[in-house]
Amino acid sequence: MDSGNRFIKIITELSRIILGATFVFSGFVKAVDPLGFTYKIQDYLISFNLAEFFPLALPVAIVLVVFEFLIGVFLLLGIYRKPTVVLAGVFMAFFLPLTLWIALKNPVKDCGCFGDALIISNWETFYKNIVLGICAVILLIYYKKISPLFSAKTAWMAAAFSIIFGFAFAVYNVVKLPVFDFRPYHIGANIPENMYVDPAKGDIVENVFIYSKNGINQEFTEENYPWDDSTYTFVEMNTKLIKEGEKPKIEDFYISTLALDSLSQSFVSGEDITQQILSDMNYNFLMVSYSLEQMNEKRLDDFKNASDFAQNNGYNFYCLTSSSPYFIGEWSARNNTDFQFAHADERVLKTMIRSNPGLLLLQNGNVINMWDDSEIPDFELKGIDNLAKVEGLKTNFWGKLMVILLMFLVPLLLIKIQDIRLNRSFNYK
């Protein structure tokens, strides 16, 4: 192989690795939390005034993340080279101009390219896609130089397994809580800490004072505004962002109680209990349902049992929701519940836990444990202190990652061994 061909081979394989690894990572971290990607798609639909397509957001999210994951896997395995490279090229041809528009118009703060695992700015996303676009062009030209890891005899097996694995993994993370929780409410997180940012690292702003003189408005800073000059008339003060700083991981976390009005039989807003919940040294049970209208009521009795346990043992139990006060009253009467209801922002509740409903156990602002509606434990039987001790794979990031990698790589390795055997048998013949 001459130096020219060797160079082309190197940049082709390098492009394959860069593009394939990025697609695998991007697809995987979004497949970890398809509901999170669904909410991001809904943000885009709102910005395009297409809210009527909300029901399609979840299936589209699952298909997109699995499709992206599979393109990356097929590139790294070198199977079905031409169609895979063409699909990667089409993918980049669509998203490169889209991310440029997003960077220019900024309809959403975060494109959601890497889910909650890695948040990058819209401009960083566009620059990243320029690099990936170059890699895609190289592969489109030199796809024949990609070295396949499987022969044609077993490539279909590797492809079929990858497809099944991708969809099974994504659907599992919809039915259950995400295998990996990258959100600021994960088990072990301290909510007050995630609500705070060092003022020295925050936004740098400047107050601009508008004064009028002889009918002409002029801008002044805090250092030179004419506060003692009677010939100037104060008009207004504006705050100008000089440099964007760090943002707290948790914003808009606010909880207020809802009290039942005896006359109207509907709930009305009560007091702010945010700090009370976050500073309480006792256990606090938070049943989270961003929408009672859409809530799965199949296991509501488990939440009633948890509420009874909390009341009998002196713990607080709140049902947090963003549903309307009128509907809460109707829903509570229909389901014969005696929950203490509280109101919170819908986006905050969706971020706290992906299950609707779900249950969080808090103590002194720390997320002690959480469960989706299918896993609500018998607190009386198992004991609250035992359930507060989360051990094993539930919080072991590297342990869970290793298990998932083995579940994906071991079958591919077995297929590769079969591939070698088939090729040897063919050669002997």
Rosetta blueprint (number, residue, H / E / L):
1 M L
2 D L
3 S H
4 G H
5 N H
6 R H
7 F H
8 I H
9 K H
10 I H
11 I H
12 T H
13 E H
14 L H
15 S H
16 R H
17 I H
18 I H
19 L H
20 G H
21 A H
22 T H
23 F H
24 V H
25 F H
26 S H
27 G H
28 F H
29 V H
30 K H
31 A H
32 V L
33 D L
34 P H
35 L H
36 G H
37 F H
38 T H
39 Y H
40 K H
41 I H
42 Q H
43 D H
44 Y H
45 L H
46 I H
47 S H
48 F L
49 N L
50 L L
51 A H
52 E H
53 F H
54 F H
55 P H
56 L H
57 A H
58 L H
59 P H
60 V H
61 A H
62 I H
63 V H
64 L H
65 V H
66 V H
67 F H
68 E H
69 F H
70 L H
71 I H
72 G H
73 V H
74 F H
75 L H
76 L H
77 L H
78 G L
79 I L
80 Y L
81 R H
82 K H
83 P H
84 T H
85 V H
86 V H
87 L H
88 A H
89 G H
90 V H
91 F H
92 M H
93 A H
94 F H
95 F H
96 L H
97 P H
98 L H
99 T H
100 L H
101 W H
102 I H
103 A H
104 L H
105 K H
106 N L
107 P L
108 V L
109 K L
110 D L
111 C L
112 G L
113 C L
114 F L
115 G L
116 D L
117 A L
118 L L
119 I L
120 I L
121 S L
122 N H
123 W H
124 E H
125 T H
126 F H
127 Y H
128 K H
129 N H
130 I H
131 V H
132 L H
133 G H
134 I H
135 C H
136 A H
137 V H
138 I H
139 L H
140 L H
141 I H
142 Y H
143 Y H
144 K H
145 K H
146 I L
147 S L
148 P L
149 L L
150 F L
151 S L
152 A H
153 K H
154 T H
155 A H
156 W H
157 M H
158 A H
159 A H
160 A H
161 F H
162 S H
163 I H
164 I H
165 F H
166 G H
167 F H
168 A H
169 F H
170 A H
171 V H
172 Y H
173 N H
174 V H
175 V H
176 K L
177 L L
178 P L
179 V L
180 F L
181 D L
182 F L
183 R L
184 P L
185 Y L
186 H L
187 I L
188 G L
189 A L
190 N E
191 I H
192 P H
193 E H
194 N H
195 M L
196 Y L
197 V L
198 D L
199 P H
200 A H
201 K H
202 G L
203 D L
204 I E
205 V E
206 E E
207 N E
208 V E
209 F E
210 I E
211 Y E
212 S E
213 K E
214 N L
215 G L
216 I E
217 N E
218 Q E
219 E E
220 F E
221 T L
222 E L
223 E L
224 N L
225 Y L
226 P L
227 W L
228 D L
229 D L
230 S L
231 T L
232 Y L
233 T E
234 F E
235 V E
236 E E
237 M E
238 N E
239 T E
240 K E
241 L E
242 I E
243 K E
244 E L
245 G L
246 E L
247 K L
248 P L
249 K L
250 I L
251 E L
252 D L
253 F L
254 Y L
255 I L
256 S E
257 T E
258 L E
259 A E
260 L E
261 D L
262 S L
263 L L
264 S L
265 Q L
266 S L
267 F E
268 V E
269 S E
270 G E
271 E E
272 D E
273 I L
274 T H
275 Q H
276 Q H
277 I H
278 L H
279 S H
280 D L
281 M L
282 N L
283 Y E
284 N E
285 F E
286 L E
287 M E
288 V E
289 S E
290 Y L
291 S L
292 L L
293 E L
294 Q L
295 M L
296 N L
297 E L
298 K L
299 R L
300 L H
301 D H
302 D H
303 F H
304 K H
305 N H
306 A H
307 S H
308 D H
309 F H
310 A H
311 Q H
312 N H
313 N L
314 G L
315 Y L
316 N E
317 F E
318 Y E
319 C E
320 L E
321 T E
322 S L
323 S L
324 S L
325 P H
326 Y H
327 F H
328 I H
329 G H
330 E H
331 W H
332 S H
333 A H
334 R H
335 N H
336 N L
337 T L
338 D L
339 F L
340 Q E
341 F E
342 A E
343 H E
344 A L
345 D L
346 E H
347 R H
348 V H
349 L H
350 K H
351 T H
352 M H
353 I L
354 R L
355 S L
356 N L
357 P L
358 G E
359 L E
360 L E
361 L E
362 L E
363 Q E
364 N L
365 G L
366 N E
367 V E
368 I E
369 N E
370 M E
371 W E
372 D E
373 D L
374 S L
375 E L
376 I L
377 P L
378 D L
379 F H
380 E H
381 L H
382 K H
383 G L
384 I H
385 D H
386 N H
387 L H
388 A L
389 K L
390 V L
391 E L
392 G H
393 L H
394 K H
395 T L
396 N L
397 F H
398 W H
399 G H
400 K H
401 L H
402 M H
403 V H
404 I H
405 L H
406 L H
407 M H
408 F H
409 L H
410 V H
411 P H
412 L H
413 L H
414 L H
415 I H
416 K H
417 I H
418 Q H
419 D H
420 I H
421 R H
422 L H
423 N H
424 R H
425 S H
426 F H
427 N H
428 Y H
429 K L
